[in-house]
């Protein structure tokens, strides 16, 4: 009995061991320092560093190589321990104009809006949907739902050539 409790305790403790994950671009200081401002192009940068994590969307032509180290304990949300961003900026001809390094301290926290826009209609719970469903009957019940526009369809029954020239 005592061995079983000891084994269960050991398994529980191993489950709570933090896991460290390296995500994104793996930094290569030698390749990064070899990038020459004014000499290298997009092609040579891509050959040295690979494809960027993301590219600039507006205005400046820049490539961003993003790497982060996250720590995760059991089922809790992972926390970012460190983040490094290598930004390579290009001019209109595709030559490197600047290379900058950013870290987690250079970032800004953005507060997202959590309010929701109300919509018309009624939200049904799973059980309400389940009990309202009748097999073999289309949605809206056995009678069907009336045309939302209130009309009965095209004039002449839609049988083609109903008196129109």
N, C-alpha and C positions, 0 to 999 in steps of 0.2 A: 504494500500500500504506500509506504513511504517513498519507494522508488518511482511509483507512478506519479505521485504528487510532484516529486523533484523533476521528472521528465516533462510534465505539463508546464511547470514553472519555467523550465529552460526553453520550451517551445514558445511560450508567451513572451519571454524576454527577447528571444531572437526575432519575433515578429515586430517588436518595437524598436529594433535597431535602425538607426537612420540610414537612408540610401542617398548617396550623392550622385547626381546625374550631370554629365557635361552635355550641353545642347548647343547645336548650331555649328558655327565655324570654329575649327580648332586652330588657334593662333600659331603662326610660324614666324617668329621674329626675324630669322635670316631672310626669308622671302619678302617680308614687309619692309625691311631696311634696304633691300635691293631695288625698290621702286624709285625711279628717278623722276623728279619733278621736271617737266618740260621734255623729257626724253622718252618715257614710256607711253604706250597707247593702251586703249581698251583691250586690244588683243594680247599684248604682252602681260598686262595685269591679270587677265583671265588665265593665261598660261601659268603664271606664278602662283596665284591665289585660288584659282577655280572660279566657279560661278558665284556671284554675290548672293547674300541672303535676301536682299531687296534692293530696289533701285529708287532713286528720287522720282516723285510723281510730278511735282510742280517746279517750274523755273530751273534751278540748278541741275546740271547733269552730274549725278553722283551715284556711286555704288557703296553699299553698306554691308560689311561683313560682321555679323552679330554672333556673339558667343555668350553663354551664360552657364553658371553653375547653380544647380538647385538642390536643396536638401528636402527629403520627404521622410516623414516618420509615420509608419503604419498607414492608416486611412486618412490622415489629415492632409489638407491642401499643401502642396509644395511651397517652400519659401525660397526666394532668389537670394543666394549668398553673394554672388558677384555677377556683373555683366560688363562686357567689353565690346565696344563698337569701333571698328576700323572704317573710317570714311575716306573714300578716294574720290576726289573731285576732278572733272574733266572740262576742257574747253570745247568750243564748237567743232574743232577738228578732231576731237577724240584724244587729245594729249593730256596727261596728268598735270593739273595745276596746283593741287595741294593734297596732302595726306594728313589726316587728323585722327587722334585716338580719343574716344569718349568712354566714360565709366558710368556706373550706376548713380554716382553723385551728380553727374551732369544732366540727368533726366528730370522731368517735371511730372508730378502726380496730376492726373487728369480725373476730375470728378465727373462720372457719367450720370446722366439724368435717368432716374429709375421710374419716373411716372409713366403711366401707359395711357394711350389715347382710347377713350371709351368708344365702343362700337355698338351699333344698334343690334338688337336681337337678344336672344336668351342663351346663356351658357348652360348646357346640361352636364350633370355629373355622369360618370361612367355607368352607374347603376340606372339612372334615368334613361340613358341611351339604350342600355341593354333591355330594359323592360318595355320601352316604346317600340323596339324593333319587332316587326312581324315577318317571319320567313315567307318569301314568295310574294310579298306585297311591296310595290315601289314606295319610296319615301313619300310621305304626305298622307298616308292612310289608304284605305280601300277606295274612297271616293276620288282621290287625287286632289291636287290643289288647283284652285281656279287660276286662270291666266292673270298674272300680276298687273297687266295693263288694263284689264277689264274688258278687253275686246274678245270677240269669238273667233278671230282668225281673219284671213283675207276675204274680200267680198266674192260672192259666187262660189264659196266653198273651196276655192283653190284648185278647181278641177281643170284648169287650163283653158284659156280663151273665153272666159266668162263674160262675153259681151263687150270686150275692149277691142278697139280697132288695131 
